[in-house]
Amino acid sequence: MSPGVVDYLFRQLVAGEPPEDTQWNREGIALSVQGPGAELARRLSETDLDALTPTELFHYVRAAQRLSQWAESLREAAVERYCSGPEPA
């Protein structure tokens, strides 16, 4: 873990707060429920991985997997359409 995460977790422990960043959860849709698409891609690309707690990092990885699966389904649909070629007249 990065020193920033260790410091954050220590401050949470001293304050009697949970190890998760509850402020992060209140700021909008959690990564764990963000639907795949451009917004999820933006959020993932702008996230500082070194600042995430282990729980947040887990949700980050799951969100990246959802985005990857979604992008793969788009690719497959495009390949299928390309391979089917134009309809005969």
N, C-alpha and C positions, 0 to 999 in steps of 0.2 A: 504494500500500500504506500501511496505517496505520503510525504510528511504532512501535506494539507489535509488529507483524509484522516490521518492519525490524530491530528490536532482537532479536527471537527468532531470525531468520535469521542475524544477525551472531554471536549467541552459539553457534548451532549450527556455523557455519563455524569459529569460533575453537576450539571443542571437537572439531572433526573429525567431527561427527555429520552425518547426512543432513538435508536441509532439511525433511523431513516430520516431523510430531510423532509419534514412535514411541510415546510414552507414551499418547497419545490412542488409537492403534490397539490397545494392550494393555488398555484399560479396558473393552472390550466389543466388540460387533459393529460393524464399520466401517459408515459410512453407505453405502458403495458396495455392501454386501451386505445391508443391513437391508431386510426385506420391507416392502412398502407396507401402510399401516394406521395405527392410532392411535399406536403407538409411534414410528413414523417421523415422523409429524406433530408429535408432542411434541418430539422431538429437534431437528427443523428449527426449530421455533418458539423453542426455548430457546438456539439457537446464536448467538453473537456473531460476525457476519460480519466485523467489523473485526479479529478475532483470528485469522482463518484464513489459512494460507499459500495461495499460488496453487493448489497441488495439492489441498489440503483444500477450497478453494472450488470447484474443478472437481467433486469428488465430491459436494459439497453441491448444486450445480446439477443434477447427474445424478439424485440422490436426489429432489429436488423435482420433476423431470420424471416420475420413476416414480410418485410419489405423485399427481401431477396426472392421469396416465393412468389410474391405478387409480380415482380419484374419478370421472373421466369415465365409466368403464365401469359404475360403480354408478349414476350418473345415467341413462345410456342404458338399463340394465335396468329401472329404475323407470319411465321414460317408456314403454318398451315394454309393461310390465305395465299401466300406467294406460290406455294407448291401446287395449289389447285388451279392456278393459271386463269386466264380469261375464259369466260363462257363462250362456247361456239355459237356462231350466229345462225 
